[in-house]
Amino acid sequence: GGWGGEPLRSVQRSERFPVPLAMWDFGQCDAKRCTGKKLSRAGWIKELKPSQRCRGRAIVLSPDAKQSVCPDDRAVIQQDGICVVDCSWNRVDDVCFTTLKGGQPRLLPFLVAANPVNYGRPFKLTCVEAIAACLFIVGFRSECRLLMSKFKWGEGFLTLNGELLESYATCTDSASVVAMQQTYFEAWGQERLDRKVQSERALKGGDEDGSGSGSDPEADSGDDNPAREDRRGAARRARAGKEGAAGES
């Protein structure tokens, strides 16, 4: 859940979020910057120790899952809610997801992060982005927007992934979501490849005429600066309807 210190907008403790939310806290994140912790302080999400069991048949967003979240999960989420894993992306390999108890593990389909730390990177979602995406896909759109309205960059996540989320929401089961995801993922990967080829051609052209400046600024970054490349590419794809991400934070 770390995201760069963006303040959570005011939420009264007396309010209750309309969908049950929980998170397993592995104590890896800076509590002041963690989206999950901030939701917890607002009273919108229940914190669980790794040894505790989540509620009933709750949908557990986990990279260890075999199935994708899909609209068919709506009834289960309405009753038992969503549970996420709060850990650092830098230490995610230290988490043993198979030991977590209860619920039904689900993957998120291809989406792109909009949080300040990992903007434009596929899969690098914070806890709140993961929950919001899940809510949108199963049809809880107003609840999704309510959740993201508490973060200044929240609406940006929904805009960045707008066409992806809308497309996933039209699916039914896990298989149809995965098939839809593959279409977007391939388009996203092809655009990255095309830009890399263009970069190499621009660099080669500059060398041939002796100027050494035939490439554009983005091309010069190449794969050495994936944050810059992904950020610009993600913004373009969001407008063109060719992008997305998946992940757990």
C-alpha angles and dihedrals in degrees: 000000000000113000113162110276102291106163117242110239115243115291122176117231089224091066118091122205108241094230122056109251130185139168136197107230116213093178094237099119133077102258091215092057101035116111092205093052091050091052088049092053088051090054094243099114133037118231117223131191113235089252094055125094120239123234118289114292094343118164107255115204104217136153086221092066125111099208133056126238108261140173089264087072093067098099093049092049092048090055105033104013135210130309125196136187114243107208140124118271087223090060102032091118088064092063118094100209093180091068094060111109131228137001132066116287117231136178123222116233123241110308136151126236120242098183115118095250100051103020112166095009117125117237095006096114127155121230093263093049091051093049093045092051091050091050092050095048094053093046105264094124099152090049090049092053092045090055095048094044088075092069125063091224094042097099088049090062091055092046094047092051098030101122093040093053092046090051094049090048090059091059125089115203136022094266093057092049091051091049091050091047092054092057092055095040092054091049091049092049093047092053091052090051092048091052091049091052090049090050092053092048091050091050092048091049091052092051093050095056092042094241097106088203103089095113128085121242094257092049091053090060092058113163092328091085107036092163092062093041094047093044094055094039092049093052092051094046093049089059092044095044094241108116151070148134147220135212156112127256 
